[in-house]
């Protein structure tokens, strides 16, 4: 069974500076549910040390024997921690001030800034708990419209009905009296005329009331028609927004109506085409899926391999990478609505120089996951968040249980899934681990593992599934496996295999068609070959090749202008 992995609290959430002896020796954050080793009392978060003890039975600090049973549960540490002042979990949603850490859970459960879902059918928006009622009743575009005059109309209708009943009763009574008078009293024409006048007046009142009712019914019909038209306009606007939305991760495009049926162009750039630093590419080409042709586009400013790319607001963004000598923290952007096309440098930068990392755009922020950290010469375990608007601030969002590179990351249902990869530069350290970061709960937790350890693969998303294409296993063997990972159940399902084994290839998806470009295998070397697969088919289709052989390149579906 998978358990949530919760590292310590972010030190920046606390009021004032936190003492160093209250920091976890593994994640270096403020202790969460503290434990200490048996003899020297080195402090750890319970989740951090439990994760460590799955693979080792020694304290990571003093190296003395340590097991889950011999961990100490220090009451004095818990007492000190409980008195620290910390920001609410929902601080970024607007909750002000600080609460004692010991009261945090109780506060969070009752916090008016906690995200709750709108109950109006078709909405599903997350709003602050304190704003939920007014959102559902007055602000939500999916709310049932209410006529401000409905109460008055209902009251008028009730009054009219009562009046009608009274008039009818009076008319019947008058007719009875009229008949009686006609029989018993003859010659009293004046009284009869008076009665006739009253009857006529009553009939006129009835006719006026009926006309008023008809006008009110017409107004109601018109009001319903206007509401229906407004709802139709809102639906059309939502559909247009959905048609124009698209998220791309290192060439993996979101499924759905993100691209029009006639958009068959793939932009592929960078990578390297052989051994040696002079084989690092800055060339860019556009591959047309329908025609099977490849044309050159303006080159990048910098030759780079093992970069990571995405699409944001109709522009192509490529981050980091290396030139064979050093890594980069630079970001280049190709604005598709500028003519002539050219690459420009983005004002923001990555937090460190990275290659073999991955990036995702989500809610106007760029998320940078893992990779090789050239500043510290080690594999990164960090997940950073970079604002795509000035002043391009960067913050450390979370840390994975261990570093990974040549992995993949995808957004599914608003959650960040991080799959596979290797803890070092060699295949034997490949992992089958899958972790997911929940942006709402701000928790990183493990998921069901992949079918086997794999790195250097490509991924695309299809509905709630992540499809892993090619890659390499722990034995350094290049793969032609295609595996569909179900994010909800963790089940792995095999799809038809690639025609070529491919490690370090690029992949995109357009509607139901997956396209894989380039890569490497030990039998054929660097590849320029391209193949495609339509979901539901029984085999991959060979396509004309690219102009250049490309390993560790990036590919995206050409955004609409």
Beta strands, then each sheet from edge to edge (+ up, - down):
strand 1: 34-36
strand 2: 43-45
strand 3: 85-87
strand 4: 98-100
strand 5: 115-117
strand 6: 126-128
strand 7: 248-249
strand 8: 252-253
strand 9: 265-269
strand 10: 284-288
strand 11: 293-297
strand 12: 308-312
strand 13: 315-319
strand 14: 331-335
strand 15: 343-345
strand 16: 354-355
strand 17: 358-362
strand 18: 365-369
strand 19: 372-373
strand 20: 378-379
strand 21: 382-387
strand 22: 394-399
strand 23: 408-412
strand 24: 415-419
strand 25: 434-438
strand 26: 443-446
strand 27: 458-462
strand 28: 465-469
strand 29: 482-486
strand 30: 492-495
strand 31: 506-510
strand 32: 513-521
strand 33: 525-534
strand 34: 541-543
strand 35: 554-557
sheet 1: 1+ 2-
sheet 2: 3+ 4-
sheet 3: 5+ 6-
sheet 4: 8+ 7- 12+ 13- 14+ 15-
sheet 5: 11+ 10- 9+ 35-
sheet 6: 16+ 19- 20+
sheet 7: 17+ 18- 21+ 22-
sheet 8: 23+ 24- 25+ 26-
sheet 9: 27+ 28- 29+ 30-
sheet 10: 31+ 32- 33+ 34-
end
